[in-house]
């Protein structure tokens, strides 16, 4: 799908994709439609802050890239197709923490003590810095600092009518749901079918928080979530 640069704020209702047009989504759309100015401020903040952080963290990017390449064969960055605003697909960027082609060697969910995780990857995950490259996703308009975590198409296909409302906004690096379920792999550790349990049990719980975030959307609230995220990342596992 061709990228539309004005997607990052909020389309007119008649321009919303047909698969999202239902009464439940309209309720959340009406809430956001009254807060267009704050949505514009949100996007301006995302662009400026992501650009500044990319510049400041460029030495860190280089150091981690060298570390990954010395530790195992494969690319520095892990890319996976995810779904963002209006159902648009994009490539999410992360530092590679697993063996190359890990997606073909097991579930799409990373479990605790996953044998696919590399030695460097284990430390990178422990430091919680594997998602720093998503600053590039934010800058180019695929993501926001705060928003529903982007899911793979397989999971998005299971969304209820109400869950589709989360696609009114850009996917995010963090959210209240992300903080609450930052160790979700532990919940799926001893399940026979992690994907099935995630779709049936974990995803609906996370979506309740994501939908609540739309109802209560505001710049101050998002700043608070960013602060909570920093504190959660700094907390010992």
Secondary structure, DSSP 8 states (H G I E B T S, - for coil): ----GGGGS---GGGS-GGG-SHHHHHHHHHHHTTHHHHHHHHHHHHHHHHHHHHHTHHHHHHHHHHHHHHSSS-SEEEEEEE-GGG-EEEEEEE--B-TTGGGGS-SS--TT-TTB-HHHHHHHHTT-TTTTHHHHHHHTSEEEES-----HHHHTT--TTGGGGGGS-EEEE-HHHHHTTTHHHHTTT-S-HHHHIIIIIHHHHHHHHHHHHHT--HHHHHHHHHHHHHHHHS--
